[in-house]
Amino acid sequence: MNMKNEEIIAKINEFLVEEFEVEADTITPDAILKDTLGLDSLDYIDLVVVIESNFSFKVKPEDFVGIVTFQNFYDYVISKVNSKELI
């Protein structure tokens, strides 16, 4: 099953709105992930669990080092999903 990038982004946005109770229109590629979602260290754990359960790949804490904007986050998930499908 090959997911298109748009489908991955739509799925990410859908679970972010549900899990973190944010307005869908506040989620834009340039928005700051941490600020928009109001993330603290425990929320990051929730975010990791949600990603792992939705996309079936393991997230390492260091993977989040370069993730600042939603676009960074999308790119990260897309690259993981695409590389997983090649295995």
N, C-alpha and C positions, 0 to 999 in steps of 0.2 A: 504494500500500500504506500504509494508515493504522495506525500502531501505537498501542495504548492505553498510557496512562501506566504501568499495572502491568506490561505487557510490557517496556517500556523499562527500568523499575527492575529487573525480573528479569534482563534481559540484562546490565545494568550489573553487578549483583551477581555474576552467573555469571563474567564475565570478570575481575572484581576478585579473586575467589577463586582462579581459575586463574593469573592473571598475577602476583599479589602473594602467593600462598600464605598467605592468611589464612583463619581459620575463618569460615564463612558467618554464624554467630550473633554474631560481633563486629561485623558490619555492620548498624548500626541508624541510622535517620534522624538521631538526635541525636548520634551518635558523631562525633568529630573525624576527618576524612578523613586528614590528614597523620599523626596519631598512630597511628590504627588500622592504616593500611597501611605505616607506617614509611617514609614518603616522604622521599627526599632530592632534590636538584635533577635528578639523572639519572633518577630514578623518574618525575618529572613528565613528562619527555620520553617515557618508555615509556607513561605514562597517556594522553598526547595522541595518540600513534600508535595505541593501542588504540581510543580513542574515534573517531578519524578513520576507521579501517578498519572499525569496527563500525557506525558511524552515518553515514558519508559526508558529513561537514561539516568545515570548517576550524576549528581551535581557535587563538585568539590568546592569547599569554601573559597579556595583561592581563585576559582573561576569568576567570582564576583568582583575581584579587584578592579578590573577595567570597565565594569558596567556602571555607567552613570545615568545615561538617558534610556528611554524606552527603546530607541533604535539600537543601542548597544545590546540591550536585553533580547530584542527580537533576533539580532544577528547571531548572538550566542546560541539561542535555542534552535534557530534554523540550521546553523552549522552542526550542532549536535545531532539533530534529527536526520539531516542529510548524511552525515558520516556514519550514523548508526545503520542507515538503510543500505550502505555499501558493504557492510559486514556479512 
